[in-house]
């Protein structure tokens, strides 16, 4: 078991230093294999690569179509249209709420997190400037709307973190709706009131909106599509997935088709957007698949049974051990989907057996895994966090504490409350 722990620590440290998980994951897997006395060549060519390729086969269409959908929403200015209207409706007095809701609508509509950051940042910049709110709060505000409840907790969200458990537990995107809704409310309200508190304390310290000349928002089209038209593709994805119970691939195709029909005047930009989205999806899925491949090697190590026994021996509900496993692995990999992929690849069969013997609905394992993936994943080395800080022109020193509160601490609290609810039969 020491081999697995050392491998996890190595993976986490390498990721923290910003080294690509594409080569860090097989390196960490090699540490686990060598320490465990396994054949290195066999562990890489068979165990590691089989785990990686199996995940790619299952999920590449979803990653690619999701990235294309998000990119088309960006280039057609539909994402910007939604953000701008919310900003106008709420005004500068509710700047923080406006940014959160803009990110929420886009994320729940299926737009990828990275595209949401690009789309919402110009709105956040203008609203925060008008309200004279310190710019250091912009990253945490966007993170709350995009990286938390809409990513993992709201029932029906088409984000990958809510879809991966379906393959392991045979569930639907609406799994454990009451737990998901209450966890979402805790994240949303807790994060919002924390940010309002921070706004007040920073004002008392004399901080105001500040911006460097070299930090500029992306320029948006002077004539974006109408808000209602912009909502249609998002609604197509959500309704097709949850009401008509389409496969996520078909739901995303519906959304892409709606964009084509409603924005045919911008058809010249479609091919470039599709190309960019498809190319971006390759890196995204390989990063996650590399983490899953690491999990396959861990699963083959002799110490894995001891680790499994340790996790499953945690007193109380098996949901607690699942929550701990997913959170730790998401933190180690710096990836919600990667950490959850490792945990479920290794432990889902055990949890399914427990669900049958203890009569625990598999929907609970789905929702707990999903929510747990959105906790420690947002540590400083997380790719989305690094991208968010780069786009907003902020640093870890200035903005990470607030990101940590809204995207790590409060989601973990929501997860704990959700598990406690199960004891009272509420889920």
C-alpha positions in Angstrom: 0.0 0.0 0.0 3.0 2.3 0.5 3.7 2.0 -3.2 0.2 3.4 -4.0 0.6 6.3 -1.5 4.0 7.2 -2.8 2.7 7.2 -6.4 -0.3 9.4 -5.4 2.0 11.9 -3.6 4.3 12.0 -6.7 1.4 12.6 -9.0 0.1 15.4 -6.8 3.5 17.1 -6.5 4.3 16.9 -10.2 0.8 18.3 -11.0 1.3 21.1 -8.5 4.5 22.1 -10.2 2.6 22.5 -13.4 4.0 19.4 -15.2 1.6 17.9 -17.7 -0.3 14.9 -16.5 0.2 13.3 -19.9 3.7 12.2 -18.9 3.4 12.6 -15.1 0.6 10.0 -14.8 2.6 7.2 -16.5 5.7 8.2 -14.5 3.7 8.0 -11.2 2.2 4.7 -12.4 5.8 3.4 -13.0 6.6 4.3 -9.4 3.7 2.3 -8.2 4.5 -0.7 -10.4 8.2 -0.7 -9.6 7.6 -0.4 -5.9 5.0 -3.1 -6.0 7.3 -5.5 -7.8 5.3 -5.5 -11.1 6.8 -5.7 -14.5 7.3 -2.1 -15.7 6.9 -2.8 -19.4 3.8 -5.0 -18.9 2.3 -2.4 -16.5 2.7 0.4 -19.1 1.9 -1.3 -22.4 -1.1 -3.4 -21.1 -2.5 -2.2 -17.8 -1.9 1.6 -18.1 -2.6 1.9 -21.8 -5.7 -0.3 -21.6 -7.1 1.9 -18.9 -6.4 5.0 -20.9 -7.8 3.7 -24.2 -10.9 2.3 -22.6 -11.8 5.7 -21.2 -11.1 7.4 -24.6 -13.3 4.9 -26.4 -16.2 5.5 -24.0 -16.0 9.3 -23.7 -14.2 10.9 -26.6 -17.4 11.7 -28.5 -18.8 13.4 -25.5 -15.7 15.5 -24.8 -15.4 16.4 -28.5 -19.1 17.4 -29.0 -19.1 19.3 -25.7 -16.1 21.3 -26.7 -17.5 22.0 -30.2 -20.8 23.1 -28.7 -19.1 25.5 -26.3 -16.9 26.9 -29.0 -19.9 27.5 -31.3 -21.7 29.2 -28.5 -18.7 31.5 -28.1 -18.1 32.4 -31.8 -21.7 33.0 -32.5 -21.8 35.4 -29.5 -24.7 33.4 -28.0 -22.8 33.0 -24.7 -22.0 36.7 -24.6 -25.7 37.6 -25.3 -26.9 35.7 -22.3 -24.2 37.2 -20.0 -24.8 40.7 -21.2 -28.6 40.6 -20.7 -28.2 39.2 -17.1 -25.8 42.0 -16.4 -28.2 44.6 -17.7 -31.1 43.2 -15.7 -29.4 42.9 -12.4 -27.3 46.1 -12.7 -24.1 47.1 -11.0 -25.6 46.9 -7.5 -25.9 43.1 -7.9 -22.7 42.7 -9.9 -21.5 39.5 -8.1 -24.9 37.9 -8.5 -25.1 38.8 -12.2 -21.7 37.1 -12.9 -22.6 34.0 -10.9 -26.0 33.6 -12.7 -24.4 34.1 -16.1 -21.8 31.4 -15.5 -24.6 29.2 -14.0 -26.8 29.4 -17.0 -24.0 28.7 -19.5 -22.6 25.8 -17.5 -25.9 24.1 -16.9 -26.6 24.5 -20.6 -23.7 22.4 -21.4 -21.0 25.0 -22.3 -17.5 23.8 -21.2 -16.0 25.5 -18.2 -13.1 27.0 -20.1 -15.5 28.7 -22.6 -17.6 30.0 -19.8 -14.6 31.7 -18.3 -13.9 33.5 -21.6 -17.6 34.4 -22.1 -18.3 35.7 -18.6 -15.1 37.6 -18.0 -15.9 40.7 -20.1 -19.3 41.0 -18.2 -17.5 40.6 -14.9 -15.0 43.2 -15.7 -17.6 45.8 -16.7 -19.9 45.1 -13.8 -17.2 45.1 -11.2 -15.8 48.3 -12.6 -19.2 50.0 -12.5 -19.8 48.8 -8.9 -16.2 49.6 -7.8 -15.6 46.0 -6.5 -11.9 44.9 -6.2 -10.9 42.9 -9.3 -9.4 40.2 -7.1 -12.9 38.8 -6.5 -13.6 38.2 -10.2 -12.0 34.7 -10.3 -13.9 33.4 -7.2 -17.1 34.8 -8.5 -16.8 33.1 -11.9 -15.6 29.9 -10.2 -18.7 29.8 -8.0 -21.0 29.9 -11.0 -19.0 27.5 -13.2 -16.9 25.2 -11.1 -19.2 24.2 -8.3 -22.9 23.4 -8.1 -23.7 23.6 -11.8 -20.7 21.2 -12.5 -21.5 18.5 -10.0 -24.6 18.9 -8.0 -27.7 20.3 -9.9 -29.7 17.3 -11.1 -29.6 17.0 -14.9 -26.5 19.0 -15.5 -24.8 17.8 -18.8 -21.3 18.5 -17.5 -19.0 15.4 -17.7 -18.6 15.2 -13.9 -22.4 14.3 -13.7 -22.2 11.9 -16.6 -19.2 9.7 -15.7 -21.0 7.9 -12.7 -23.8 6.8 -15.1 -21.4 4.4 -16.8 -20.5 2.8 -13.6 -23.8 2.7 -11.7 -26.4 2.6 -14.6 -28.0 5.8 -13.3 -29.4 8.9 -15.0 -28.3 12.6 -14.9 -31.1 13.3 -12.4 -29.8 10.8 -9.8 -30.6 11.7 -6.1 -32.3 15.0 -7.0 -33.1 16.2 -3.5 -29.5 15.7 -2.3 -28.3 17.5 -5.4 -30.6 20.5 -5.0 -29.8 21.0 -1.3 -26.1 20.7 -2.0 -26.5 23.2 -4.8 -28.3 25.7 -2.5 -25.5 25.3 0.1 -22.8 26.0 -2.5 -24.7 28.9 -4.1 -25.9 30.7 -1.0 -22.8 30.0 1.0 -20.5 31.2 -1.8 -22.6 34.2 -2.6 -22.8 35.5 1.0 -19.1 34.8 1.5 -18.3 36.9 -1.6 -20.6 39.7 -0.4 -18.8 39.6 3.0 -15.5 39.8 1.2 -16.7 42.7 -0.8 -17.6 44.6 2.3 -14.4 43.8 4.2 -12.2 44.8 1.2 -14.1 48.1 0.9 -13.5 48.8 4.6 -9.8 48.3 3.9 -9.9 50.9 1.2 -9.7 48.6 -1.8 -11.3 49.6 -5.1 -11.6 48.3 -8.6 -8.1 48.3 -10.2 -7.0 47.2 -13.6 -3.7 47.2 -15.4 -3.6 48.6 -18.9 -2.5 45.3 -20.3 -5.5 43.5 -19.0 -8.4 43.8 -21.4 -11.6 41.9 -21.9 -12.2 40.0 -25.1 -14.0 42.1 -27.7 -17.5 41.1 -28.3 -19.7 41.5 -31.4 -21.5 44.8 -31.5 -24.7 43.0 -32.6 -25.0 39.7 -30.6 -28.1 37.5 -31.2 -31.2 38.0 -29.1 -31.2 36.5 -25.6 -34.1 34.2 -26.3 -32.4 32.9 -29.5 -29.2 32.3 -27.5 -31.0 30.3 -24.9 -32.5 27.8 -27.4 -29.3 25.7 -27.9 -28.8 25.4 -24.1 -32.4 24.4 -23.6 -32.1 21.8 -26.4 -29.3 20.1 -24.6 -30.9 20.1 -21.2 -34.4 19.1 -22.4 -33.1 16.4 -24.7 -30.9 14.9 -22.0 -33.4 15.0 -19.1 -36.9 15.1 -20.5 -36.6 13.0 -23.6 -33.7 11.0 -22.0 -31.5 11.1 -25.1 -27.9 9.9 -24.8 -25.6 12.9 -24.1 -24.2 12.6 -27.6 -27.6 13.0 -29.2 -28.4 15.9 -26.8 -25.2 17.8 -27.7 -26.0 17.2 -31.4 -29.4 18.7 -30.9 -27.7 21.8 -29.4 -25.2 22.1 -32.2 -27.9 21.7 -34.8 -29.9 24.5 -33.1 -26.8 26.8 -33.3 -26.4 26.0 -37.0 -30.1 26.8 -37.7 -30.2 30.0 -35.6 -26.9 31.4 -36.7 -26.6 30.4 -40.3 -25.5 33.9 -41.2 -22.2 33.2 -39.4 -21.7 29.9 -41.1 -18.2 31.0 -42.4 -16.9 30.8 -38.8 -18.3 27.4 -38.1 -15.5 25.2 -39.6 -12.8 27.1 -37.7 -14.8 26.9 -34.5 -15.4 23.1 -34.9 -11.7 22.6 -35.7 -10.7 24.5 -32.6 -13.2 22.8 -30.3 -12.3 19.3 -31.6 -8.5 20.0 -31.2 -9.1 21.3 -27.6 -11.1 18.2 -26.7 -8.2 15.9 -27.5 -6.0 17.5 -24.8 -8.9 17.5 -22.3 -9.8 13.8 -22.7 -6.2 12.7 -22.8 -5.5 14.5 -19.5 -8.4 12.7 -17.9 -7.6 9.4 -19.5 -4.0 9.6 -18.3 -5.3 9.9 -14.8 -7.6 6.9 -15.3 -4.7 4.9 -16.7 -2.8 5.6 -13.5 -5.8 4.3 -11.6 -5.7 1.0 -13.6 -2.1 0.4 -12.5 -3.0 1.2 -8.9 -5.8 -1.3 -9.2 -3.4 -4.0 -10.4 -0.9 -3.4 -7.5 -0.8 -6.0 -4.7 -1.4 -3.3 -2.1 -4.7 -2.2 -3.8 -6.7 -4.8 -1.8 -5.3 -3.4 1.4 -6.2 0.2 0.3 -9.7 -1.0 -0.7 -10.2 -2.7 2.7 -9.0 0.5 4.5 -11.4 2.7 2.6 -14.3 0.3 2.9 -13.6 -0.2 6.6 -14.3 3.4 7.4 -17.1 3.4 10.0 -20.5 4.5 8.9 -22.0 4.6 5.4 -20.0 3.4 2.4 -20.9 6.8 0.9 -18.3 8.3 3.3 -15.5 6.1 2.0 -16.6 6.9 -1.6 -16.6 10.7 -0.8 -13.1 10.5 0.7 -11.6 8.4 -2.1 -13.0 10.6 -4.9 -12.0 13.8 -3.1 -8.4 12.7 -2.4 -7.9 11.4 -5.9 -9.4 14.6 -7.5 -7.0 16.6 -5.4 -4.1 14.5 -6.3 -4.7 14.7 -10.0 -6.0 18.3 -10.0 -9.0 17.1 -12.0 -12.5 16.4 -11.0 -13.2 14.0 -13.8 -9.7 12.4 -13.5 -10.0 11.8 -9.8 -13.5 10.4 -10.1 -12.4 8.2 -13.0 -9.6 6.7 -10.9 -11.9 6.1 -7.9 -14.8 4.6 -9.8 -12.6 2.5 -12.1 -11.1 0.9 -9.0 -14.0 0.8 -6.5 -17.3 1.0 -8.4 -17.8 -2.8 -8.5 -17.3 -3.0 -4.7 -19.8 -0.2 -4.2 -22.3 -1.9 -6.4 -22.0 -5.1 -4.3 -22.5 -3.0 -1.1 -25.5 -1.3 -2.6 -27.1 -4.6 -3.3 -26.3 -6.2 0.1 -27.2 -3.1 2.2 -30.1 -2.0 0.0 -28.6 1.5 -0.8 -29.8 3.1 -4.0 -27.1 3.4 -6.6 -28.3 6.9 -7.3 -26.8 7.9 -4.0 -23.3 6.6 -5.0 -23.7 8.6 -8.3 -24.5 11.9 -6.6 -21.9 11.5 -3.9 -19.2 10.7 -6.4 -20.2 13.7 -8.5 -20.3 16.2 -5.7 -17.1 14.8 -4.1 -15.2 15.3 -7.4 -15.9 19.1 -7.1 -14.1 19.5 -3.8 -10.3 19.1 -3.5 -10.1 19.2 -7.3 -9.8 23.0 -7.2 -6.5 23.0 -5.4 -3.9 25.5 -6.7 -2.6 23.1 -9.4 -6.0 22.6 -11.0 -6.0 23.4 -14.8 -9.2 25.3 -14.7 -8.0 27.4 -11.8 -4.8 28.2 -13.6 -6.7 29.2 -16.7 -9.1 31.3 -14.7 -6.3 33.3 -13.0 -4.5 33.7 -16.3 -7.5 35.1 -18.2 -8.5 37.4 -15.4 -4.9 38.6 -14.9 -4.8 37.7 -11.2 -2.4 35.6 -9.1 -2.7 32.9 -6.5 -1.6 35.3 -3.9 -4.4 37.8 -4.6 -7.3 35.5 -5.5 -6.8 31.9 -4.6 -8.0 32.2 -1.0 -11.4 33.2 -2.2 -11.5 30.5 -4.9 -10.6 28.0 -2.2 -13.5 29.0 0.0 -16.2 28.9 -2.7 -14.8 26.0 -4.8 -13.2 23.7 -2.2 -14.4 24.4 1.4 -18.1 25.1 0.8 -18.6 22.2 -1.6 -17.0 19.8 0.9 -19.5 21.2 3.5 -22.3 20.6 1.1 -21.1 17.1 0.5 -21.1 16.4 4.3 -24.6 17.7 4.6 -25.7 15.6 1.7 -24.4 12.4 3.3 -26.0 13.3 6.7 -29.3 13.7 4.9 -29.2 10.1 3.7 -29.3 9.0 7.4 -32.7 10.7 7.6 -33.9 9.2 4.3 -33.8 12.5 2.4 -32.3 12.1 -1.1 
